């Protein structure tokens, strides 16, 4: 497995693959890898001849400097996991090269995809994501890139952006991976104490209870949202950032839920921000429901 | 010479060049080609194995729908000129494919490069330019792209953008080409009557007189600007959009001119918008000066 830092070296590596007629699949990450990332690498291996993983904590997508500073860094373990998972190359770009002095170019998706949920809570976040993903794709030039469904809004925005800008990369979205207790895997979970984690389980449990209520005939979005809130707000130290029913048709908030809707939520658990969602017509989330 | 319309065909054409180890140079145009464009194609031929010319009147860079509607279209003559100049391929993308329903992604350069001159006069113009150039470069994937110096601010913004986004294309800026009377070549010149053209010559003449005044020791920007204004405002039907001394160091307006400065102006001549500039330490503009 090649470990590459300079932009020019990564570009040359990809060009070599291309001239050899090999397809590249790309998995962009911010490191602190867990089984969710590994599932993306495994998916990527089925789609191309060579998998490139990037590990880069992109500063322009953090609206909160404290969140950036606290973002876990575990490079040696990450590299071992990438090697184990069969990545052909890992790219670890440097911020001095990614955002040199005077950097001033940004990519933005406007409209319904970018005016709700995480976009409201984290101003500038998706602009930072779109900008760095454009840069990463421009250097790696993959045939396909794999994103996790847990970050649903990000996956939808990046898909739209890659198509709109004709980047030549197909965006594939792979399913959320969960721990046995139902919590969606996230690098941020490392920051949860056992007590905080117990509170955080209210998120997948609330989503699953709401999904069950929808299947039983409850289509009033406000009622579904209340079910999630009741699972979470019983705990001290838990704040709901947002909880909304959003239709994937037009990405609009829906007063009445239907099969095209997802229930999506972001919560702070003892200061750690977690997101999760459930497609109302989708599979059950494997949580313990009393 | 290949004439290509679909994005997928253009992408496949470029990929074939790449796998054959051939360098691509790219000249993006809006058609209505003149000798200025031909000089860009000739420059491009010296830089690569194959030259691609795009002909596309990009709607997102027009702030004024009337200007878009009136933009001259001369496709058959353009193709003949490209063939004559030795282009390997001409790409004529369709708006339905470039900006499909729901299109919502934009690229923007922020800061000093984008807060003065044409950026003020034409809100959204450079956002449209950056967006379409990103798209064109993503499809053609050239090693180098050639832009004309007449559109100085555009050339500076596109250079910055291509570097910032790691697009992998070197941006080369080729000199302004002028008619024997000194008027900078522009597709918009076709819309000038002989009377309007006579008035328009006040632009290069004013710039040249100001350059001479600077060489003779006049460094007060306001005085240099007055020289340009005096050559133009003697005519009815001429309005100055802007006329400014701008330093290429930091792209800041300069109260006192120095060798790093350009004098740049945009004027409306009987409703036709023309731009031009002169580097104060540069060569003379070949105009008739009484």
Interface residues (C-beta under 8 A of the other chain):
Chain A: X7 X11 X15 X18 X19 X21 X102 X103 X104 X105 X106 X107 X108 X109 X110 X111 X113 X114 X130 X131 X134 X135 X138 X139 X141 X160 X161 X164 X165 X166 X167 X168
Chain B: X7 X11 X15 X18 X19 X21 X102 X103 X104 X105 X106 X107 X108 X109 X110 X111 X113 X114 X130 X131 X134 X135 X138 X139 X141 X160 X161 X164 X165 X166 X167 X168
